[in-house]
Amino acid sequence: MKTRKLGNSNLEVSAIGFGCMGLNASYSTSVVTKDEGIALIRAAVERGVTFFDTAEVYGPFRNEELVGEALAPVRDQVVIAAKFGWDIDLATGENRRRLNNRPEQIHQGRHRRHAETAADRLHRLAVSAPGRSRCADGGCRGAVKELIRERKARYFGLSEAGVQSIRRAHAVLPVTALQSEYSLWTREPGAEVLPVLEELGIEPRSL
């Protein structure tokens, strides 16, 4: 498996990543069992995949927990992109269908799963999702900085962010990567976003 460094960082990952959402969340019409999901993720590792994507909203929480358990034996060999930003009741798991990047929500979400799953000890990239959640503001960036200081995250990324949000966030806390929907059907980031990523040394990652 070929590898690449994300942007100007020293974070090296496999050129092909594994988006884990479909294992037990969102688009799935029939999800795999827990054992099947763990086996599939570990098979990807055996084939050289080191970059895995999940989010607290997938489930909610169930996808992070699956990914954390599957990768626990190789946690020092892999990179997990873990997105946050939705308003989820941390006690019940209810997704309130709105955005929430307040610092207290970010911290409580991280500490909740630190007590319940290996996933929190695996995070290498904290990603705000989606871009309109405004993690370019100081409170959100401060919370991410603290996570990095506590080694619950190593790098900061964004998801579906626009040019101004990218510039504001990167000016204070270096953005390692931007995740965007970019394919034959969706070319929207190409005109404005991709040139800015090249200018700032941020890695583009497509969904």
C-alpha angles and dihedrals in degrees: 000000000000118000136206138189116244109244115301093336128102090237107124120194139165114282089236117053132195119239103205101189095099094058094078111345148060114349096028117114092182115018125208120250119261092255091049091050093050091047092050094050092047091048088055090053090051088055093053104267111144102163119079129177126208139143139208090240091061101096085344096274096341094098094051090049092050092048092046094052093045094051099038093100091054100031093133092054101052142061123222122199104206117187127206135172109105124110102250125167101238093205100049103020092236112158106218090197095236136096126266124175097156111143094240091055092050093050096043091049093052095046093046092061093038086067096045110034145023090241096091092057090053102054115121100161125039110202128192113219132229112012095233089065087086102230084162087086122100098247094056094044090049091053091050091048089055091050089053090048090051089048091238086121132018105194139022126232139166135224126215092347126161128231098267094047090050093051094046094048095044093050091065106023118022112247112220100189143359121216113209137165101251122158144118087292098043120042098155098119092054101080103048112002103051095055090052091050090052091048094051098038096246120150116237114219120185127215 
